[in-house]
Amino acid sequence: MFRKLLAGSLLGIAIAACTPSQDVQVSGDSAVGQDSVQGQTIAITETDTRAVSNADLSARLTELGYRVVPATANPDLIARFNLDVGEPRTVTIEREIPEYETVQEVVIVNGQQQVFLDERFLGYRVERFDETVYPAVAELNVQSADGSGAERVRRAETEGTCGEPERLAGPMLDALFQNQPGRSVRVELPDC
């Protein structure tokens, strides 16, 4: 039973370790998600639909308390979402890899030969490799429909190995809505 639990735990850890993730820094106006927005009408315009559907953005805005309406319904506010993935660049990554050796020890116990294996830590070796990374910026802009008042902006920035807008958009949208500006979060991404 213990071995099954241990094997299941190790498998779960291995799967989690294989899920690529990267840090996302969120900045901007926290008023986008404050209580003062309750019931305000908002229309979605100029959304980067190759990356995020209007339905996804609409659901997030509704969760914050906005009432999403068509642009033709004279909304109080207008929301725009944009995702920009920049040109790739190559960076050199260094990782320390622990090294061990297995030592076999043969001992005679009560006239019988017993073999013991002992794993000893030797130290770390440094591996270097090149990796292509892509800078990505997602912005949510909320502004009064009549153009008066300040524009409220939330911005999420990251740089990682995924450069596909379709795969980055959902996690970047999550980062924009999950966090108060000024904080960094770790976002899980699918393989790119």
C-alpha positions as CSV (number, residue, x, y, z in Angstrom):
1,M,0.0,0.0,0.0
2,F,2.8,2.4,0.9
3,R,4.6,1.7,-2.4
4,K,1.4,2.6,-4.3
5,L,1.0,5.8,-2.4
6,L,4.6,6.7,-2.9
7,A,4.4,5.8,-6.7
8,G,1.3,7.9,-7.1
9,S,2.8,10.9,-5.2
10,L,6.0,10.7,-7.3
11,L,3.9,10.5,-10.6
12,G,2.0,13.6,-9.5
13,I,5.2,15.5,-8.7
14,A,6.7,14.5,-12.0
15,I,3.6,15.7,-14.0
16,A,3.5,19.0,-12.1
17,A,7.3,19.5,-12.7
18,C,6.8,19.0,-16.5
19,T,4.1,21.8,-16.7
20,P,5.9,24.8,-18.1
21,S,5.3,28.0,-16.2
22,Q,6.7,31.4,-16.2
23,D,6.5,34.6,-14.0
24,V,4.1,37.4,-15.0
25,Q,4.4,40.9,-13.6
26,V,1.1,42.7,-13.2
27,S,1.0,46.4,-13.0
28,G,-1.5,49.2,-13.5
29,D,-4.7,50.5,-12.1
30,S,-6.4,48.4,-9.4
31,A,-9.6,50.4,-9.9
32,V,-10.4,48.0,-12.8
33,G,-11.6,45.5,-10.1
34,Q,-12.8,47.7,-7.3
35,D,-16.3,47.6,-5.7
36,S,-17.1,51.0,-7.4
37,V,-17.6,49.1,-10.7
38,Q,-20.6,47.2,-9.5
39,G,-23.4,47.5,-12.0
40,Q,-21.6,49.8,-14.4
41,T,-22.2,48.9,-18.0
42,I,-19.2,48.1,-20.2
43,A,-18.8,47.2,-23.8
44,I,-15.9,45.3,-25.3
45,T,-14.2,46.8,-28.3
46,E,-11.0,46.2,-30.2
47,T,-10.3,42.9,-28.5
48,D,-7.4,40.8,-30.0
49,T,-9.8,37.9,-30.9
50,R,-7.0,35.7,-32.3
51,A,-5.9,35.4,-28.7
52,V,-9.0,35.9,-26.4
53,S,-12.6,35.6,-27.3
54,N,-15.0,38.4,-26.3
55,A,-16.9,35.7,-24.3
56,D,-13.8,35.0,-22.2
57,L,-13.2,38.7,-21.5
58,S,-16.9,39.3,-20.9
59,A,-17.0,36.5,-18.3
60,R,-14.1,38.0,-16.4
61,L,-15.6,41.5,-16.4
62,T,-18.9,40.1,-15.2
63,E,-17.1,38.4,-12.3
64,L,-15.8,41.8,-11.3
65,G,-19.3,43.2,-11.2
66,Y,-19.5,45.0,-14.6
67,R,-22.6,44.5,-16.7
68,V,-21.4,43.7,-20.2
69,V,-23.5,45.2,-23.0
70,P,-23.1,45.8,-26.7
71,A,-21.3,48.9,-27.8
72,T,-24.6,50.1,-29.3
73,A,-26.3,50.1,-25.9
74,N,-24.6,53.3,-24.7
75,P,-22.4,51.8,-22.1
76,D,-20.7,53.6,-19.2
77,L,-17.3,52.2,-20.1
78,I,-15.4,50.6,-22.9
79,A,-12.9,47.8,-22.5
80,R,-10.1,46.8,-24.9
81,F,-7.8,43.8,-24.5
82,N,-4.6,43.5,-26.5
83,L,-1.8,40.9,-26.4
84,D,1.5,41.6,-28.1
85,V,4.2,38.9,-28.4
86,G,7.6,40.4,-29.3
87,E,10.5,39.2,-31.4
88,P,12.3,36.1,-30.0
89,R,15.7,36.4,-28.5
90,T,18.2,33.8,-27.4
91,V,19.4,33.6,-23.8
92,T,21.9,31.3,-22.1
93,I,20.5,29.4,-19.2
94,E,22.6,27.9,-16.5
95,R,21.4,25.0,-14.3
96,E,23.1,23.3,-11.4
97,I,22.6,19.5,-11.7
98,P,23.3,17.4,-8.6
99,E,25.6,14.5,-9.1
100,Y,25.7,11.3,-7.1
101,E,27.6,8.1,-7.1
102,T,26.4,4.7,-6.0
103,V,28.8,2.7,-3.9
104,Q,28.4,-1.0,-3.4
105,E,29.5,-2.5,-0.1
106,V,29.7,-6.2,0.5
107,V,29.4,-7.3,4.1
108,I,29.4,-10.8,5.6
109,V,26.6,-11.1,8.2
110,N,26.2,-14.5,10.0
111,G,28.2,-16.2,7.3
112,Q,26.1,-14.8,4.5
113,Q,27.1,-12.2,2.0
114,Q,25.0,-9.0,2.1
115,V,25.2,-6.3,-0.5
116,F,24.4,-2.7,0.5
117,L,24.1,0.2,-2.0
118,D,24.9,3.7,-0.7
119,E,24.2,6.8,-2.8
120,R,26.7,9.6,-2.1
121,F,26.3,13.3,-3.1
122,L,29.4,14.4,-5.1
123,G,28.4,18.0,-5.8
124,Y,26.9,20.0,-8.6
125,R,27.8,20.3,-12.3
126,V,26.7,23.4,-14.2
127,E,25.0,22.9,-17.6
128,R,24.6,25.7,-20.0
129,F,22.2,25.8,-22.9
130,D,20.6,28.3,-25.2
131,E,16.9,28.9,-25.1
132,T,14.7,31.1,-27.2
133,V,12.4,33.4,-25.2
134,Y,9.6,35.7,-26.3
135,P,8.5,38.9,-24.5
136,A,4.8,39.2,-24.1
137,V,2.6,42.1,-22.9
138,A,-1.2,41.9,-22.3
139,E,-3.2,45.0,-21.6
140,L,-6.7,45.6,-20.4
141,N,-7.8,49.2,-21.0
142,V,-11.0,50.5,-19.4
143,Q,-12.2,54.0,-20.3
144,S,-15.3,56.1,-20.1
145,A,-17.4,55.6,-23.2
146,D,-17.7,59.3,-23.7
147,G,-13.9,59.8,-23.5
148,S,-14.1,61.7,-20.2
149,G,-12.1,60.6,-17.2
150,A,-8.8,58.8,-17.0
151,E,-8.1,55.5,-18.8
152,R,-7.6,52.6,-16.4
153,V,-5.0,50.2,-17.5
154,R,-3.9,46.8,-16.3
155,R,-0.7,45.4,-17.8
156,A,0.8,41.9,-17.5
157,E,4.3,41.3,-18.8
158,T,6.3,38.1,-19.1
159,E,9.2,36.6,-21.0
160,G,9.3,32.8,-21.6
161,T,9.6,30.0,-24.1
162,C,6.0,30.3,-25.4
163,G,5.6,32.7,-28.2
164,E,2.1,31.7,-29.5
165,P,-0.5,34.3,-28.7
166,E,-3.3,31.7,-28.8
167,R,-1.6,29.8,-25.9
168,L,-0.5,32.8,-23.9
169,A,-3.7,34.8,-23.9
170,G,-5.7,32.7,-21.4
171,P,-3.0,32.6,-18.8
172,M,-2.2,36.3,-19.3
173,L,-5.8,37.2,-18.9
174,D,-5.9,35.1,-15.7
175,A,-2.9,37.0,-14.4
176,L,-4.6,40.3,-15.1
177,F,-7.7,39.4,-13.2
178,Q,-6.3,37.3,-10.4
179,N,-3.9,39.8,-8.9
180,Q,-3.6,43.2,-7.6
181,P,-1.2,45.3,-9.6
182,G,2.4,45.4,-8.5
183,R,2.7,41.7,-7.9
184,S,4.4,38.9,-9.7
185,V,2.6,35.6,-10.2
186,R,3.6,32.3,-11.7
187,V,1.4,31.3,-14.7
188,E,1.2,27.7,-16.1
189,L,1.3,27.5,-19.8
190,P,0.7,24.7,-22.3
191,D,3.6,23.4,-24.3
192,C,4.4,25.7,-27.3
